[in-house]
């Protein structure tokens, strides 16, 4: 399984391309903006996108969903508890002075324990509310896509509508319970590992 990071949009979101080199099956995690950039990367590798996964519904993570859906026909995936945020992406962006459109309607609502298959790899859904009501993470192989739940050295904000610090503490604990060598691939900033965050993330003091 191959993983490529594209940094997109004015808020510098990590959009992750996950693909099988043999089958060319792929999923796109958090296509926040810059649809042309994402589509170009997919076309260069001739990837067949099966899933467009939104770890949560904030506008900076969903801005390219509609274009990607139109181009690839892939299944748009989100947790239902974030549908309200997802459906108001345009209004969210306006608060930041950013022009955006509401994304295409989701095709699939995932819950705790659901699995998404990409080529020979499987990714398990973990519900991780806190930054938003329906935040999810995806665990597969030796990595976890954490969206805005856990960053290198930090965690997602909880002062947006739907944020919940108590829920975030529980979600953080779930991620920290993964094997120490698990790579953390966050929604913003640099990758990390569970081991590094256990030793360095300030939020460990909240557990």
C-alpha positions as CSV (number, residue, x, y, z in Angstrom):
1,X,0.0,0.0,0.0
2,X,1.3,3.4,-1.0
3,X,0.5,6.7,0.6
4,X,1.1,10.2,-0.8
5,X,0.4,13.5,0.9
6,X,-0.9,16.6,-0.9
7,X,-1.1,19.8,1.1
8,X,-4.2,21.7,-0.2
9,X,-6.2,24.8,0.4
10,X,-5.7,28.0,2.3
11,X,-5.7,26.2,5.7
12,X,-3.0,23.7,4.5
13,X,-4.9,20.5,4.9
14,X,-3.2,17.2,4.4
15,X,-5.1,15.3,1.6
16,X,-3.9,11.7,1.6
17,X,-3.9,9.5,-1.5
18,X,-3.9,5.8,-0.5
19,X,-3.5,3.3,-3.3
20,X,-2.5,-0.3,-4.3
21,X,0.3,-0.2,-6.8
22,X,-0.8,-3.5,-8.4
23,X,-4.5,-3.0,-8.7
24,X,-4.4,0.9,-8.8
25,X,-7.4,0.9,-6.4
26,X,-7.3,4.1,-4.4
27,X,-9.1,6.2,-1.8
28,X,-8.7,9.9,-1.2
29,X,-8.8,11.1,2.5
30,X,-9.8,14.7,3.2
31,X,-9.8,16.4,-0.2
32,X,-10.0,19.9,1.3
33,X,-9.4,22.0,-1.8
34,X,-7.3,22.3,-5.0
35,X,-9.3,19.7,-6.9
36,X,-7.2,20.1,-10.1
37,X,-4.0,19.3,-8.1
38,X,-5.6,16.2,-6.6
39,X,-7.0,15.0,-10.0
40,X,-3.7,15.6,-11.7
41,X,-1.9,13.4,-9.1
42,X,-4.5,10.7,-9.5
43,X,-4.2,10.8,-13.3
44,X,-0.4,10.6,-13.3
45,X,-0.6,7.3,-11.5
46,X,-3.8,6.2,-13.3
47,X,-5.5,5.5,-10.0
48,X,-9.1,4.2,-9.7
49,X,-10.6,6.0,-6.8
50,X,-13.1,3.8,-4.9
51,X,-13.7,6.1,-1.8
52,X,-13.6,9.8,-1.0
53,X,-13.3,9.8,2.8
54,X,-14.0,12.9,4.9
55,X,-12.7,12.5,8.4
56,X,-15.1,15.2,9.5
57,X,-17.4,17.8,8.0
58,X,-15.4,21.1,8.3
59,X,-15.2,23.1,5.1
60,X,-11.4,22.9,4.8
61,X,-11.5,19.1,4.5
62,X,-14.4,18.8,2.0
63,X,-13.8,21.5,-0.6
64,X,-12.8,19.3,-3.5
65,X,-15.4,16.5,-2.8
66,X,-17.8,17.5,-5.6
67,X,-15.2,17.8,-8.3
68,X,-13.6,14.5,-7.3
69,X,-17.0,12.8,-7.2
70,X,-17.9,14.2,-10.6
71,X,-14.5,13.1,-12.1
72,X,-14.2,9.6,-10.5
73,X,-17.7,8.5,-9.5
74,X,-16.2,7.4,-6.2
75,X,-18.3,6.7,-3.0
76,X,-18.3,9.8,-0.7
77,X,-17.9,8.6,2.9
78,X,-18.5,10.4,6.2
79,X,-20.0,9.7,9.6
80,X,-23.7,10.8,9.9
81,X,-23.1,12.8,13.0
82,X,-21.1,15.3,11.0
83,X,-23.7,15.7,8.2
84,X,-24.9,19.0,9.6
85,X,-21.5,20.5,9.4
86,X,-20.7,18.9,6.1
87,X,-23.9,20.3,4.5
88,X,-23.1,23.8,5.7
89,X,-19.5,24.0,4.4
90,X,-20.2,27.1,2.3
91,X,-21.5,29.0,5.4
92,X,-18.5,27.7,7.5
93,X,-16.0,29.0,4.9
94,X,-17.7,32.4,4.7
95,X,-16.9,33.0,8.4
96,X,-13.2,32.7,7.4
97,X,-13.7,35.0,4.4
98,X,-13.3,32.1,2.0
99,X,-15.5,31.3,-0.9
100,X,-16.7,27.7,-1.1
101,X,-19.6,25.6,-2.3
102,X,-21.4,22.8,-0.3
103,X,-20.1,19.4,-1.2
104,X,-21.9,16.6,-3.0
105,X,-24.2,14.5,-0.8
106,X,-22.5,11.6,0.9
107,X,-23.1,8.1,-0.5
108,X,-22.1,6.1,2.6
109,X,-22.4,6.7,6.3
110,X,-19.8,4.7,8.3
111,X,-19.9,3.7,11.9
112,X,-17.5,2.3,14.5
113,X,-15.8,-0.9,13.2
114,X,-16.8,-0.5,9.5
115,X,-14.1,-1.4,7.0
116,X,-13.1,0.1,3.7
117,X,-11.0,-2.0,1.3
118,X,-8.5,-0.6,-1.1
119,X,-6.8,-3.2,-3.1
120,X,-5.4,-5.7,-0.6
121,X,-5.6,-3.4,2.3
122,X,-8.4,-2.9,4.8
123,X,-9.0,0.3,6.9
124,X,-11.1,0.1,10.0
125,X,-13.2,3.1,11.0
126,X,-12.8,4.4,14.6
127,X,-15.3,7.0,15.8
128,X,-13.4,9.9,17.3
129,X,-15.7,12.8,18.2
130,X,-14.5,15.9,20.0
131,X,-13.2,18.2,17.3
132,X,-16.6,17.6,15.7
133,X,-19.5,15.4,16.6
134,X,-18.9,12.8,13.9
135,X,-15.1,12.8,13.5
136,X,-13.6,9.5,12.4
137,X,-10.1,8.0,12.1
138,X,-9.0,5.2,9.8
139,X,-6.6,2.5,11.0
140,X,-5.0,0.2,8.5
141,X,-1.7,-1.7,8.5
142,X,0.8,0.4,10.5
143,X,-0.9,3.8,10.1
144,X,-3.9,5.8,11.3
145,X,-5.4,8.7,9.5
146,X,-6.4,11.0,12.4
147,X,-8.0,14.0,10.6
148,X,-8.2,16.8,13.2
149,X,-8.3,14.6,16.2
150,X,-4.6,14.2,16.8
151,X,-1.7,16.3,15.4
152,X,2.0,16.1,15.9
153,X,2.3,17.6,19.4
154,X,-1.3,18.8,19.6
155,X,-5.0,18.0,19.1
156,X,-8.0,19.5,17.3
157,X,-9.8,22.5,18.6
158,X,-13.1,22.1,20.5
159,X,-14.3,25.7,20.4
160,X,-16.1,25.3,17.1
161,X,-19.9,24.3,17.0
162,X,-20.2,20.7,18.0
163,X,-16.8,20.5,19.7
164,X,-16.6,18.6,23.0
165,X,-13.4,18.5,25.1
166,X,-14.6,15.5,27.1
167,X,-15.2,13.5,23.9
168,X,-11.9,14.6,22.5
169,X,-10.1,13.3,25.6
170,X,-11.7,9.9,25.1
171,X,-10.9,9.9,21.4
172,X,-7.3,10.9,22.1
173,X,-7.0,8.0,24.5
174,X,-8.3,5.6,21.8
175,X,-5.6,6.7,19.4
176,X,-2.9,6.5,22.1
177,X,-4.0,2.9,22.8
178,X,-2.9,1.8,19.3
179,X,0.5,0.1,18.9
180,X,3.4,2.5,19.6
181,X,4.9,2.0,16.1
182,X,1.6,3.1,14.4
183,X,2.2,6.1,12.2
184,X,-0.1,9.1,12.7
185,X,-1.1,10.8,9.5
186,X,-3.0,14.0,10.6
187,X,-5.2,16.4,8.8
188,X,-2.7,19.3,9.2
189,X,1.1,19.4,9.8
190,X,3.7,16.7,9.8
191,X,3.2,12.9,10.4
192,X,4.2,11.4,13.7
193,X,3.9,8.1,15.6
194,X,1.8,7.0,18.6
195,X,5.1,6.5,20.5
196,X,6.3,10.1,19.8
197,X,2.9,11.5,20.8
198,X,2.8,9.5,24.1
199,X,6.2,11.1,24.9
200,X,5.7,14.6,23.6
201,X,2.0,15.6,23.1
202,X,0.9,18.0,25.8
203,X,-2.6,16.5,25.7
204,X,-1.2,13.4,27.5
205,X,-1.6,15.4,30.7
206,X,-5.4,15.4,30.1
207,X,-5.7,11.6,30.3
